[in-house]
């Protein structure tokens, strides 16, 4: 196995692929990247047994061959090399010799036989607008749980229909929902699957430089979901178990709807939450009254308080929310203004008078052609 490759091309591809590799892999071989030199270039794969990715990069191949090399060390070496051509030549016992100008390295590798096979992809993918999908992932993925033992909550529900795309995530305390209207050719009418958090993160990374015309091919085969984008193929196992019935959580309407500047609300929440304790989930008091929204927190350490002018003329409402949850939404909403909505009711009903005990809802203002909602459960105030 022998090939020559530009340093910058190698580093770019390694950075793209190596994110799948776990820092503490359960099997030693999973800490490696699978390298295959073929006539058309260098092909690289990574896997953690649940998420797999493969791509190719231009290289001058002198002799075909395969090997697996430690991902972290290979990337570290590649980054350190001069901006020039790098020569790779496989020696005995899977020792990879690397040379670039006056630099010489030998890196111990492993044979490719124990590296996981790449799952077979489906043949009838759905073509999705890449930039729109990226925006949806950014707006939803932060709500995916990182602690819940239920595998179905460790991902987001992706539903693709002929009329649009829906992406939903929840951790049991909050729910992020995004629906993008777009005409799609979906052979089976609808495709619905739970996509793990890690796979969505890789899609985000691969689509970082997307333009309006770039597409993502998406599909399912048996217990795998796959994406093709930016010259790469990404495959993930589908988490077990059903996704929660999110429709029951989403309000039909809210009796209270208060528009406000997103940046002002974000700044106020950040400042007040400086005094809030993680022990109590950073529960900040939101007190809404005629003409103002007051945020406050009080503890043994001290207190913080800030008021925002708002267009509201109704009964006073006090409710507690997790400050970090609000910041997560406001960091990605992407509009100058948002709607803070309280007291969810059925359509046609009036205020219930118990808004402080019910979930709150945040939405962008204006919403455009995207239905983006963020429902947050209230917290007990001390």
Secondary structure, 3 states (H helix, E strand, C coil): CEEEEEHHHHHHHHHHHHHHCCCCCCCHHHHEEEEEEECCEEEEEEECCCEEEEEEECCEEEECEEEEEEHHHHHHHHHHCCCCEEEEEECHHHEEEEEECCEEEEEEEECCCCCCCCCCCCCCCEEEEHHHHHHHHHHHHHHCCCCCCCHHHCEEEEEEECCEEEEEEECCCEEEEEEEECCCCCCCCEEEEEEEHHHHHHHHHHCCCCCCCCEEEEEEECCEEEEEECCEEEEEECCCCCCCCHHHCCCCEEEEEEEEEHHHHHHHHHHHHCCCCHHHCCEEEEEEECCEEEEEEECCCCEEEEEEECCCCCCCEEEEEEHHHHHHHHHHCCCCEEEEEEEEECCCCCCCCCHHHCCEEEEEECCCCEEEEEEECCECCC
